[in-house]
């Protein structure tokens, strides 16, 4: 009878654990017991072998089914080989986990090419341009594919040769403990090729610095901070590697009249005390270069807002439109003449609580407040 610990107990999981849970449990235990993280401790290497063996069996659907039915006996006496070392499939089985744990990949690859860097371009536009949309022309300094060598980095008439260190694989194997890991080849940095005669124009990089002109389509309704991606317009990759992307970050310049809130626009309009008292109307500009009339009813108070439907900003990539809100601010007269002051003073004498109910109500509360305090004392 086998004296081995149950594989499920070894991985500290239930028997009904799913594939994701199994992988998560192994990753956690591998981080804890890996020999590299516990140098000089033989017990850790033994523990790591146990959890690796358990995971090797349970991650495979057929092997797991056999184990669930027959236990360790299913792999003893030539039944499966789980306890007899790890075959060629071991490294590939755990390559994703090794990459997570140690920042390396178990996957080899011939001719790995370095992708070019992504670029950022900051562009400021006006609110009107954000409303209408526009096509902008920009010029950016960027690394582009060398025309003389077509991006290979090799001198005209020559070709890159396979790296002698990795044989063109771009990866080198290294024994570590009881298993073998693959690392990026230090000789060719994973490209799998070496250049003996570099291109004089790009010094073997396969790219040169150049100013490039691009056309950028800015759709109507963009907001402050909107990011536009131009795929493949970033820096060219080294020695023929794929290019990166260009990201346009938009910022909106402040507007002299409007403030934006999503798809809605807000503006403040001063009105005279008389217009607010007796009523009237006025015109305001709209973002589409038109005009809208706002009717102010008699007795309008400062701060009141009026909504003009559909006169805001377009919603990005839709047919919807925001609204425009006009807030009136009642302006107190300044620099009055003697006659104007006399007329206002006469108006004040004729005023009653009915003409200024808010003020009358407030001062009544003040009077009641002090009256209550006087009685209580």
Legacy VTK file of the C-alpha trace (Angstrom):
# vtk DataFile Version 3.0
C-alpha trace
ASCII
DATASET POLYDATA
POINTS 377 float
0.000 0.000 0.000
1.312 3.427 -0.909
2.433 5.701 1.923
2.270 8.843 -0.175
0.190 11.771 1.006
-3.044 12.343 -0.890
-2.426 14.682 -3.821
-5.413 16.824 -2.837
-4.050 17.153 0.696
-0.605 17.967 -0.689
-2.068 20.886 -2.664
-4.401 21.796 0.233
-7.544 21.684 -1.932
-10.895 19.845 -1.903
-11.538 16.940 -4.272
-14.089 18.965 -6.245
-11.662 21.822 -6.908
-11.837 23.242 -10.446
-8.915 23.865 -12.784
-8.519 27.533 -11.809
-8.543 26.722 -8.102
-6.014 23.949 -8.634
-3.654 26.225 -10.494
-4.036 28.963 -7.883
-3.256 26.552 -5.064
-0.142 25.251 -6.836
1.093 28.788 -7.576
0.703 29.759 -3.919
2.552 26.682 -2.630
5.253 26.914 -5.301
5.980 30.472 -4.235
6.347 29.277 -0.659
8.448 26.135 -1.170
10.533 26.836 -4.276
14.228 26.027 -3.613
15.359 29.392 -4.973
13.362 31.109 -2.266
14.707 28.748 0.413
18.398 28.237 -0.427
20.207 25.569 1.534
17.047 23.880 2.824
16.720 20.320 1.394
13.275 19.893 2.920
11.923 22.719 0.751
13.185 21.030 -2.418
11.518 17.784 -1.322
8.259 19.616 -0.569
8.392 21.383 -3.925
8.813 18.029 -5.683
5.735 16.707 -3.885
3.452 19.598 -4.847
4.824 19.555 -8.421
4.097 15.839 -8.718
0.583 16.318 -7.328
-0.162 19.135 -9.739
1.280 17.204 -12.705
-1.309 14.484 -12.094
-4.377 16.506 -11.102
-4.105 19.120 -13.851
-4.523 16.389 -16.474
-8.154 15.319 -16.784
-7.413 11.668 -17.637
-4.743 11.268 -14.969
-6.978 12.920 -12.388
-9.835 10.545 -13.208
-7.493 7.570 -12.815
-6.175 8.904 -9.527
-9.680 9.546 -8.189
-10.548 5.887 -8.940
-7.365 3.987 -8.068
-5.325 6.432 -6.014
-1.521 6.274 -6.194
-1.722 2.687 -7.456
-2.791 4.023 -10.860
0.737 5.363 -11.400
2.856 2.742 -9.739
4.606 -0.154 -11.497
4.653 1.680 -14.821
1.076 2.845 -14.597
1.781 6.490 -15.188
5.251 7.484 -14.178
4.244 10.311 -11.895
6.750 9.412 -9.237
9.616 8.621 -11.620
10.858 12.066 -12.508
9.508 14.621 -14.942
9.533 14.256 -18.681
9.860 16.755 -21.459
6.322 17.966 -20.926
7.050 19.216 -17.425
8.613 22.546 -18.396
5.910 23.341 -20.937
3.167 22.349 -18.514
4.348 24.873 -15.942
5.744 27.581 -18.206
2.943 30.006 -17.424
3.360 29.436 -13.703
7.152 29.828 -13.823
6.648 33.105 -15.668
4.318 34.348 -12.934
6.644 33.219 -10.154
10.060 34.155 -11.428
9.508 36.653 -14.229
10.620 34.273 -16.993
8.900 32.250 -19.640
9.246 28.534 -20.287
8.355 28.997 -23.947
11.133 29.188 -26.467
10.809 30.939 -29.752
12.893 31.498 -32.842
13.562 35.016 -33.970
11.777 36.833 -31.119
11.573 40.453 -32.254
11.379 43.416 -29.916
8.231 45.484 -30.313
8.648 49.211 -30.721
7.711 51.580 -27.925
4.308 53.224 -27.665
4.282 56.998 -28.009
2.156 59.714 -26.392
1.134 63.004 -27.993
-0.719 65.708 -26.042
-3.149 67.845 -28.033
-5.259 70.762 -26.833
-8.475 71.564 -28.703
-11.218 74.144 -28.249
-14.731 73.391 -27.033
-16.033 74.278 -30.506
-13.674 71.715 -32.064
-14.843 69.108 -29.571
-18.421 69.940 -30.595
-17.871 69.765 -34.343
-15.021 67.265 -34.536
-11.993 67.920 -36.706
-9.154 66.393 -38.662
-5.838 67.546 -37.237
-2.389 67.307 -38.799
0.422 66.564 -36.380
4.148 66.083 -36.783
6.080 63.873 -34.380
9.708 62.719 -34.166
9.666 58.932 -34.208
11.892 55.933 -34.906
10.889 54.470 -38.290
12.032 51.430 -40.264
15.378 52.020 -41.955
14.827 52.139 -45.715
18.391 51.199 -46.584
18.248 47.784 -44.873
14.452 47.383 -44.798
14.578 47.045 -41.040
16.914 44.028 -40.873
19.816 46.029 -39.439
22.253 44.274 -41.803
24.408 46.010 -44.375
23.129 45.886 -47.957
24.148 42.583 -49.563
24.389 40.758 -46.226
21.903 38.998 -44.003
21.610 38.405 -40.257
22.949 35.023 -39.154
21.661 32.623 -36.562
22.957 33.339 -33.071
25.765 30.940 -32.189
24.863 30.939 -28.500
21.255 29.769 -28.870
21.354 28.341 -32.393
18.707 30.794 -33.550
16.143 29.755 -30.933
16.321 33.008 -28.992
16.322 30.981 -25.762
18.945 29.163 -23.787
18.364 26.343 -21.318
19.695 26.375 -17.816
19.618 23.566 -15.261
18.219 24.716 -11.934
17.820 22.115 -9.262
15.946 19.096 -10.588
14.414 20.753 -13.628
15.486 22.884 -16.582
14.347 26.418 -17.291
14.632 28.453 -20.444
15.825 32.053 -20.457
16.152 34.750 -23.080
19.434 34.350 -24.890
21.863 37.031 -23.614
23.794 36.961 -26.870
20.970 38.036 -29.174
18.425 39.299 -26.587
15.915 36.727 -27.795
16.001 37.680 -31.472
17.737 34.487 -32.562
19.925 36.403 -34.995
23.275 38.180 -34.967
24.394 40.935 -37.322
28.027 40.709 -38.393
27.932 43.666 -40.807
25.609 46.375 -39.412
23.825 48.767 -41.725
25.755 52.080 -41.714
22.547 54.084 -41.874
20.960 52.711 -38.686
24.015 51.117 -36.987
22.300 47.732 -36.975
19.154 48.891 -35.183
16.923 48.550 -38.231
15.351 51.958 -37.536
16.239 55.632 -37.778
14.861 58.820 -36.241
12.596 60.843 -38.480
9.794 63.438 -38.334
6.493 61.935 -39.425
3.307 63.789 -40.385
0.039 62.143 -39.421
-3.641 62.923 -39.846
-5.727 62.481 -36.692
-9.508 62.232 -36.878
-11.150 63.718 -33.774
-14.835 62.709 -33.583
-17.534 65.073 -32.253
-18.231 64.781 -28.535
-14.740 64.012 -27.248
-14.136 65.002 -23.637
-11.162 66.237 -21.688
-8.790 63.279 -21.268
-10.110 61.307 -24.242
-7.446 58.949 -25.640
-7.220 58.173 -29.357
-5.119 55.158 -30.381
-3.366 54.997 -33.730
-2.294 51.370 -34.097
1.170 50.799 -35.540
2.081 54.503 -35.565
4.500 54.307 -32.635
8.203 53.545 -32.807
9.410 50.851 -35.172
10.727 47.696 -33.524
14.421 46.882 -33.355
15.697 44.922 -36.371
12.322 44.528 -38.027
10.259 44.114 -34.870
6.587 45.182 -34.945
5.874 48.871 -34.318
4.260 50.260 -31.194
1.140 52.414 -31.084
0.621 56.167 -30.871
-1.778 57.525 -28.271
-3.266 60.998 -28.663
-4.379 62.486 -25.331
-6.864 65.333 -25.727
-7.335 68.262 -23.383
-9.986 70.968 -23.771
-9.061 74.623 -23.491
-11.163 76.715 -21.107
-14.047 78.592 -22.749
-14.924 82.222 -22.180
-18.660 81.535 -21.947
-19.425 77.851 -21.383
-18.506 75.328 -18.710
-18.907 71.681 -19.636
-20.384 68.896 -17.515
-20.408 65.704 -19.553
-22.695 66.376 -22.503
-24.311 69.430 -20.843
-23.160 73.032 -21.094
-23.611 75.708 -18.428
-23.344 79.472 -18.607
-24.085 82.402 -16.277
-25.869 85.497 -17.587
-26.232 88.727 -15.568
-29.663 90.401 -15.699
-30.715 93.738 -14.292
-32.688 94.035 -11.098
-35.558 95.559 -13.025
-35.633 92.797 -15.664
-35.660 90.180 -12.940
-38.461 92.006 -11.114
-40.819 92.802 -14.009
-39.783 90.011 -16.402
-38.286 90.113 -19.856
-36.187 88.091 -22.265
-32.674 88.013 -23.669
-30.640 86.082 -26.234
-27.649 83.867 -25.519
-25.147 82.323 -27.941
-25.087 78.545 -28.380
-22.114 76.302 -29.065
-23.278 75.724 -32.652
-22.830 79.459 -33.421
-26.586 80.149 -33.250
-28.699 82.068 -30.695
-31.345 81.004 -28.209
-33.948 83.202 -26.493
-34.439 82.915 -22.750
-37.639 84.279 -21.227
-37.308 85.507 -17.668
-40.611 85.571 -15.735
-41.405 88.398 -13.321
-39.927 87.891 -9.866
-36.985 85.733 -11.021
-34.447 85.249 -8.262
-30.686 85.205 -8.690
-29.335 81.708 -9.359
-32.401 80.392 -11.175
-31.543 78.075 -14.077
-33.264 77.769 -17.428
-32.843 74.666 -19.603
-32.504 74.773 -23.384
-32.963 71.195 -24.616
-30.586 69.736 -27.205
-28.177 72.681 -27.223
-25.378 70.975 -25.357
-22.556 68.752 -26.629
-22.978 65.622 -28.743
-22.547 62.306 -26.945
-19.485 60.545 -28.369
-20.352 58.038 -31.115
-24.115 58.491 -30.782
-26.865 60.740 -32.042
-27.766 62.057 -28.621
-27.237 65.658 -27.579
-26.831 67.214 -24.167
-28.669 70.302 -22.909
-27.657 73.863 -22.221
-28.379 75.457 -18.843
-28.511 79.216 -18.384
-28.184 80.540 -14.840
-29.297 84.131 -14.280
-27.444 86.328 -11.835
-29.368 89.406 -10.708
-26.965 92.327 -10.769
-27.144 95.011 -8.089
-26.950 98.535 -9.582
-23.693 100.437 -9.022
-22.569 104.057 -9.493
-26.101 105.416 -9.031
-26.939 109.066 -9.569
-28.656 111.095 -6.869
-31.956 110.842 -8.698
-31.639 107.056 -9.050
-30.902 106.694 -5.362
-33.956 108.805 -4.485
-36.173 106.668 -6.708
-34.884 103.460 -5.152
-35.361 104.868 -1.675
-38.953 105.769 -2.566
-39.440 102.249 -3.932
-38.130 100.816 -0.679
-40.689 102.840 1.307
-43.498 101.591 -0.899
-42.312 97.970 -0.716
-44.018 95.476 1.555
-43.642 91.871 2.509
-45.568 90.882 -0.586
-42.943 92.311 -2.941
-40.008 90.802 -1.031
-41.444 87.742 0.750
-38.117 86.025 1.331
-36.563 89.054 3.028
-39.737 89.706 5.040
-39.856 86.088 6.190
-36.208 86.079 7.177
-36.384 89.216 9.303
-39.566 87.955 10.926
-37.683 84.842 12.007
-34.871 87.056 13.355
-37.393 89.106 15.333
-39.055 85.990 16.707
-35.678 84.535 17.592
-34.629 87.535 19.682
-38.112 87.790 21.160
-37.925 84.178 22.323
-34.538 84.775 23.934
-35.763 87.907 25.719
-38.784 86.073 27.187
-36.676 83.126 28.301
-34.344 85.426 30.212
LINES 1 378
377 0 1 2 3 4 5 6 7 8 9 10 11 12 13 14 15 16 17 18 19 20 21 22 23 24 25 26 27 28 29 30 31 32 33 34 35 36 37 38 39 40 41 42 43 44 45 46 47 48 49 50 51 52 53 54 55 56 57 58 59 60 61 62 63 64 65 66 67 68 69 70 71 72 73 74 75 76 77 78 79 80 81 82 83 84 85 86 87 88 89 90 91 92 93 94 95 96 97 98 99 100 101 102 103 104 105 106 107 108 109 110 111 112 113 114 115 116 117 118 119 120 121 122 123 124 125 126 127 128 129 130 131 132 133 134 135 136 137 138 139 140 141 142 143 144 145 146 147 148 149 150 151 152 153 154 155 156 157 158 159 160 161 162 163 164 165 166 167 168 169 170 171 172 173 174 175 176 177 178 179 180 181 182 183 184 185 186 187 188 189 190 191 192 193 194 195 196 197 198 199 200 201 202 203 204 205 206 207 208 209 210 211 212 213 214 215 216 217 218 219 220 221 222 223 224 225 226 227 228 229 230 231 232 233 234 235 236 237 238 239 240 241 242 243 244 245 246 247 248 249 250 251 252 253 254 255 256 257 258 259 260 261 262 263 264 265 266 267 268 269 270 271 272 273 274 275 276 277 278 279 280 281 282 283 284 285 286 287 288 289 290 291 292 293 294 295 296 297 298 299 300 301 302 303 304 305 306 307 308 309 310 311 312 313 314 315 316 317 318 319 320 321 322 323 324 325 326 327 328 329 330 331 332 333 334 335 336 337 338 339 340 341 342 343 344 345 346 347 348 349 350 351 352 353 354 355 356 357 358 359 360 361 362 363 364 365 366 367 368 369 370 371 372 373 374 375 376
